[in-house]
Amino acid sequence: MGNLIKVANKNDLAPGKAISASVNNKEIAIFNIDGKFYAIDNECTHAGGPLCEGELGGTTVTCPWHGATFDVASGAALGAPAFTGVCSYKVHVEGDEIKVEMP
């Protein structure tokens, strides 16, 4: 297991919402989908758009800049114009704290 780094408290992130956090000099997007938390790189692989500002539909986030879609659970690119996925990170909830496992 990698290092666990606190990124937020559960009450900071309502269901259906996302926030960003800087972790080890990387911008990570953290999503709350029906009380389950996911973390992926915050930068779209097409043109660098902030994925935490994208629209959520189930476990899919749409980049706000050009509409590329990504699976927030796996980081996989699901639709053009992005063809390369982003890194995904394991999320741990300990009490009220949301932590991301970093390699």
C-alpha atoms as a printed R data frame, in Angstrom:
    type eleno elety resid chain resno       x      y       z
1   ATOM     1    CA   MET     A     1   0.000  0.000   0.000
2   ATOM     2    CA   GLY     A     2   1.182  3.534  -0.790
3   ATOM     3    CA   ASN     A     3   1.061  6.601   1.410
4   ATOM     4    CA   LEU     A     4  -2.367  7.744   2.585
5   ATOM     5    CA   ILE     A     5  -2.797 11.506   2.304
6   ATOM     6    CA   LYS     A     6  -5.806 13.373   3.658
7   ATOM     7    CA   VAL     A     7  -7.500 15.419   0.937
8   ATOM     8    CA   ALA     A     8 -10.798 16.441   2.548
9   ATOM     9    CA   ASN     A     9 -13.442 15.723   5.144
10  ATOM    10    CA   LYS     A    10 -16.623 13.918   4.095
11  ATOM    11    CA   ASN     A    11 -18.739 17.000   4.854
12  ATOM    12    CA   ASP     A    12 -16.589 19.016   2.387
13  ATOM    13    CA   LEU     A    13 -17.928 17.005  -0.546
14  ATOM    14    CA   ALA     A    14 -21.671 16.582  -1.089
15  ATOM    15    CA   PRO     A    15 -23.000 13.718  -3.248
16  ATOM    16    CA   GLY     A    16 -22.771 14.532  -6.959
17  ATOM    17    CA   LYS     A    17 -19.992 17.065  -6.422
18  ATOM    18    CA   ALA     A    18 -16.234 17.194  -6.917
19  ATOM    19    CA   ILE     A    19 -13.300 19.108  -5.480
20  ATOM    20    CA   SER     A    20  -9.628 19.315  -6.299
21  ATOM    21    CA   ALA     A    21  -6.677 18.840  -3.983
22  ATOM    22    CA   SER     A    22  -2.950 19.179  -4.425
23  ATOM    23    CA   VAL     A    23  -1.241 15.920  -3.458
24  ATOM    24    CA   ASN     A    24   2.505 15.472  -3.897
25  ATOM    25    CA   ASN     A    25   2.567 18.329  -6.449
26  ATOM    26    CA   LYS     A    26  -0.276 16.748  -8.475
27  ATOM    27    CA   GLU     A    27  -3.788 18.091  -8.850
28  ATOM    28    CA   ILE     A    28  -6.259 15.353  -7.984
29  ATOM    29    CA   ALA     A    29 -10.032 15.487  -8.553
30  ATOM    30    CA   ILE     A    30 -12.100 13.842  -5.822
31  ATOM    31    CA   PHE     A    31 -15.708 12.880  -6.595
32  ATOM    32    CA   ASN     A    32 -18.596 11.852  -4.339
33  ATOM    33    CA   ILE     A    33 -21.044  9.615  -6.177
34  ATOM    34    CA   ASP     A    34 -23.867  8.529  -3.886
35  ATOM    35    CA   GLY     A    35 -21.555  8.473  -0.859
36  ATOM    36    CA   LYS     A    36 -18.725  6.588  -2.591
37  ATOM    37    CA   PHE     A    37 -15.546  8.548  -3.202
38  ATOM    38    CA   TYR     A    38 -13.269  8.381  -6.260
39  ATOM    39    CA   ALA     A    39 -10.025 10.146  -7.160
40  ATOM    40    CA   ILE     A    40  -8.399 10.711 -10.557
41  ATOM    41    CA   ASP     A    41  -5.924 13.187 -12.021
42  ATOM    42    CA   ASN     A    42  -7.620 16.555 -12.375
43  ATOM    43    CA   GLU     A    43  -6.138 17.319 -15.813
44  ATOM    44    CA   CYS     A    44  -7.877 16.182 -18.991
45  ATOM    45    CA   THR     A    45  -5.440 14.398 -21.296
46  ATOM    46    CA   HIS     A    46  -6.806 16.245 -24.336
47  ATOM    47    CA   ALA     A    47  -6.123 19.878 -23.446
48  ATOM    48    CA   GLY     A    48  -5.632 20.048 -19.677
49  ATOM    49    CA   GLY     A    49  -9.153 20.982 -18.626
50  ATOM    50    CA   PRO     A    50 -10.033 20.744 -14.904
51  ATOM    51    CA   LEU     A    51 -12.027 17.535 -14.530
52  ATOM    52    CA   CYS     A    52 -13.267 18.528 -11.056
53  ATOM    53    CA   GLU     A    53 -15.315 21.241 -12.789
54  ATOM    54    CA   GLY     A    54 -16.897 18.805 -15.243
55  ATOM    55    CA   GLU     A    55 -20.445 17.491 -15.276
56  ATOM    56    CA   LEU     A    56 -21.048 14.146 -13.564
57  ATOM    57    CA   GLY     A    57 -23.388 11.504 -14.906
58  ATOM    58    CA   GLY     A    58 -23.153  8.270 -12.940
59  ATOM    59    CA   THR     A    59 -19.435  7.466 -12.807
60  ATOM    60    CA   THR     A    60 -18.659  9.515 -15.923
61  ATOM    61    CA   VAL     A    61 -17.238 13.020 -15.825
62  ATOM    62    CA   THR     A    62 -17.324 15.275 -18.879
63  ATOM    63    CA   CYS     A    63 -14.453 17.725 -19.265
64  ATOM    64    CA   PRO     A    64 -15.812 21.281 -19.179
65  ATOM    65    CA   TRP     A    65 -13.503 22.488 -21.952
66  ATOM    66    CA   HIS     A    66 -14.077 20.183 -24.938
67  ATOM    67    CA   GLY     A    67 -16.405 17.399 -23.767
68  ATOM    68    CA   ALA     A    68 -14.007 14.469 -23.380
69  ATOM    69    CA   THR     A    69 -15.414 11.866 -21.000
70  ATOM    70    CA   PHE     A    70 -13.678  9.794 -18.333
71  ATOM    71    CA   ASP     A    71 -14.674  7.026 -15.931
72  ATOM    72    CA   VAL     A    72 -14.016  8.376 -12.421
73  ATOM    73    CA   ALA     A    73 -13.631  4.841 -11.038
74  ATOM    74    CA   SER     A    74 -10.880  3.706 -13.415
75  ATOM    75    CA   GLY     A    75  -9.628  6.900 -15.072
76  ATOM    76    CA   ALA     A    76 -10.297  5.393 -18.524
77  ATOM    77    CA   ALA     A    77 -10.999  7.746 -21.404
78  ATOM    78    CA   LEU     A    78 -14.530  7.012 -22.613
79  ATOM    79    CA   GLY     A    79 -14.991  9.513 -25.406
80  ATOM    80    CA   ALA     A    80 -13.241 11.881 -27.780
81  ATOM    81    CA   PRO     A    81 -11.469 14.170 -27.992
82  ATOM    82    CA   ALA     A    82  -9.402 12.423 -25.273
83  ATOM    83    CA   PHE     A    83  -8.057  9.010 -26.162
84  ATOM    84    CA   THR     A    84  -5.711  8.530 -23.200
85  ATOM    85    CA   GLY     A    85  -7.036  7.940 -19.698
86  ATOM    86    CA   VAL     A    86  -5.916  9.601 -16.486
87  ATOM    87    CA   CYS     A    87  -4.458  7.983 -13.373
88  ATOM    88    CA   SER     A    88  -6.939  6.829 -10.770
89  ATOM    89    CA   TYR     A    89  -6.188  6.542  -7.071
90  ATOM    90    CA   LYS     A    90  -7.588  4.366  -4.337
91  ATOM    91    CA   VAL     A    91  -9.643  6.322  -1.810
92  ATOM    92    CA   HIS     A    92  -9.903  5.424   1.873
93  ATOM    93    CA   VAL     A    93 -12.454  6.898   4.259
94  ATOM    94    CA   GLU     A    94 -11.334  6.872   7.872
95  ATOM    95    CA   GLY     A    95 -13.954  8.331  10.175
96  ATOM    96    CA   ASP     A    96 -14.739 11.707   8.608
97  ATOM    97    CA   GLU     A    97 -11.495 11.945   6.628
98  ATOM    98    CA   ILE     A    98 -11.115 11.236   2.926
99  ATOM    99    CA   LYS     A    99  -7.623  9.981   2.112
100 ATOM   100    CA   VAL     A   100  -6.022  9.169  -1.233
101 ATOM   101    CA   GLU     A   101  -3.486  6.378  -1.573
102 ATOM   102    CA   MET     A   102  -0.458  7.662  -3.467
103 ATOM   103    CA   PRO     A   103   2.260  5.393  -4.858
